[in-house]
C-alpha cells in the first residue's frame, strides 16, 4: 500500500476510526485503530507513530483498505483475523477462521511449561502440547527450549492446518505437529515425556462468553468443555498419566474458578503435588501436577 504526500491526512482518519471502534465497544479502540492502519500500510506500530508525527497521508486505495478493516473490527471480528497474525511471546503466529486465537494470559502458562522443561536433566527432553490449536504453546516451547523435542497434537482439521503452517513458517525443526485424537495420541511415547501442557476447552456448556470476538468467531470445539467445563480435562489427565515419565510435569490452563475442582480431579487420578498458579491479574490460571 503506497504512502503519499497528497491525500487524506492519516491522523484525521485515525481519529475517526478510534471513534467508530469506541462506539462499537471495542475494548482498546486507539490501539486497534493504530494496528489496523499499520497493517494496511505495512508499518509496525512504532513506525506508524513516527510517520504520523512527520506527516502522513493516505491515497484512495489505502483509505478503502482502512475502511474495510475498521468496518470488520467494529463488527467485533477479532483484530487477529483481520491482520492475519497473533503475537505470542516472541513469536508471530498466523491465525484466522477455524482456530482459537491465542490469548496473552496463556503466555504465562507457556512460561510455567518452559521452566519445567528447562529443569529436566536430559540433553533432549520431550514435551507434548495436547490440543495445540494454532501451535502457540508447542511452538513457544520449541523456540525457547531449543534442545528439547516438542510435539503438538490437534484433533480439529482446520486448527491442525494452521498449526502445521505456523511450524513450517517458523522453521522450528525440533517441533512436530500431528493430527490425532487426544485420548489415543502417541502410544509409542508412553512413559517417556517430561512435560505435558494443554490449554483445553474449559467453558461450561451453559455459559455464554461475554466478548463477541469469542462468542461469534472462536470455534466452539476450542471453547466448551461439557456441562462443568472439565470433560476434556478428565481425558487429558488420563492421557498425560500415560505419556509422562515418573516425575514428569503436567500444566493445564483453566478458568479462574476451576482450580479447586481440577486439583481434586487430578489428585483422585493419582497425580502428586497439584498446585494452582495465578496469572498477572491475580486470577487462577493454571494447575500444575507431578506424575
Secondary structure as the mmCIF struct_conf table of DSSP 4:
data_model
#
loop_
_struct_conf.conf_type_id
_struct_conf.id
_struct_conf.beg_label_comp_id
_struct_conf.beg_label_asym_id
_struct_conf.beg_label_seq_id
_struct_conf.end_label_comp_id
_struct_conf.end_label_asym_id
_struct_conf.end_label_seq_id
STRN STRN1 UNK A 3 UNK A 4
BEND BEND1 UNK A 5 UNK A 7
STRN STRN2 UNK A 8 UNK A 9
HELX_RH_AL_P HELX_RH_AL_P1 UNK A 10 UNK A 23
TURN_TY1_P TURN_TY1_P1 UNK A 24 UNK A 25
TURN_TY1_P TURN_TY1_P2 UNK A 27 UNK A 28
HELX_RH_AL_P HELX_RH_AL_P2 UNK A 29 UNK A 41
TURN_TY1_P TURN_TY1_P3 UNK A 42 UNK A 42
HELX_RH_AL_P HELX_RH_AL_P3 UNK A 45 UNK A 54
STRN STRN3 UNK A 57 UNK A 58
HELX_RH_AL_P HELX_RH_AL_P4 UNK A 60 UNK A 74
TURN_TY1_P TURN_TY1_P4 UNK A 75 UNK A 76
HELX_RH_AL_P HELX_RH_AL_P5 UNK A 79 UNK A 83
BEND BEND2 UNK A 84 UNK A 84
STRN STRN4 UNK A 85 UNK A 88
TURN_TY1_P TURN_TY1_P5 UNK A 89 UNK A 90
STRN STRN5 UNK A 91 UNK A 94
TURN_TY1_P TURN_TY1_P6 UNK A 97 UNK A 98
BEND BEND3 UNK A 99 UNK A 99
HELX_LH_PP_P HELX_LH_PP_P1 UNK A 100 UNK A 103
TURN_TY1_P TURN_TY1_P7 UNK A 104 UNK A 104
HELX_RH_AL_P HELX_RH_AL_P6 UNK A 105 UNK A 118
TURN_TY1_P TURN_TY1_P8 UNK A 119 UNK A 119
BEND BEND4 UNK A 122 UNK A 122
TURN_TY1_P TURN_TY1_P9 UNK A 123 UNK A 124
STRN STRN6 UNK A 126 UNK A 130
BEND BEND5 UNK A 131 UNK A 131
TURN_TY1_P TURN_TY1_P10 UNK A 133 UNK A 135
HELX_RH_AL_P HELX_RH_AL_P7 UNK A 136 UNK A 144
BEND BEND6 UNK A 145 UNK A 145
TURN_TY1_P TURN_TY1_P11 UNK A 146 UNK A 147
BEND BEND7 UNK A 148 UNK A 148
STRN STRN7 UNK A 149 UNK A 154
BEND BEND8 UNK A 156 UNK A 156
HELX_RH_AL_P HELX_RH_AL_P8 UNK A 157 UNK A 170
TURN_TY1_P TURN_TY1_P12 UNK A 171 UNK A 171
TURN_TY1_P TURN_TY1_P13 UNK A 173 UNK A 174
STRN STRN8 UNK A 175 UNK A 179
TURN_TY1_P TURN_TY1_P14 UNK A 182 UNK A 186
HELX_RH_3T_P HELX_RH_3T_P1 UNK A 187 UNK A 189
TURN_TY1_P TURN_TY1_P15 UNK A 190 UNK A 191
STRN STRN9 UNK A 193 UNK A 198
STRN STRN10 UNK A 203 UNK A 203
TURN_TY1_P TURN_TY1_P16 UNK A 205 UNK A 206
BEND BEND9 UNK A 210 UNK A 211
HELX_RH_AL_P HELX_RH_AL_P9 UNK A 212 UNK A 212
HELX_RH_PI_P HELX_RH_PI_P1 UNK A 213 UNK A 217
BEND BEND10 UNK A 218 UNK A 218
HELX_RH_3T_P HELX_RH_3T_P2 UNK A 220 UNK A 222
TURN_TY1_P TURN_TY1_P17 UNK A 223 UNK A 223
STRN STRN11 UNK A 224 UNK A 224
BEND BEND11 UNK A 226 UNK A 226
TURN_TY1_P TURN_TY1_P18 UNK A 227 UNK A 228
BEND BEND12 UNK A 229 UNK A 229
HELX_RH_AL_P HELX_RH_AL_P10 UNK A 231 UNK A 243
STRN STRN12 UNK A 244 UNK A 253
TURN_TY1_P TURN_TY1_P19 UNK A 256 UNK A 257
HELX_RH_AL_P HELX_RH_AL_P11 UNK A 259 UNK A 269
TURN_TY1_P TURN_TY1_P20 UNK A 270 UNK A 270
STRN STRN13 UNK A 272 UNK A 278
TURN_TY1_P TURN_TY1_P21 UNK A 280 UNK A 281
BEND BEND13 UNK A 282 UNK A 282
STRN STRN14 UNK A 284 UNK A 290
#
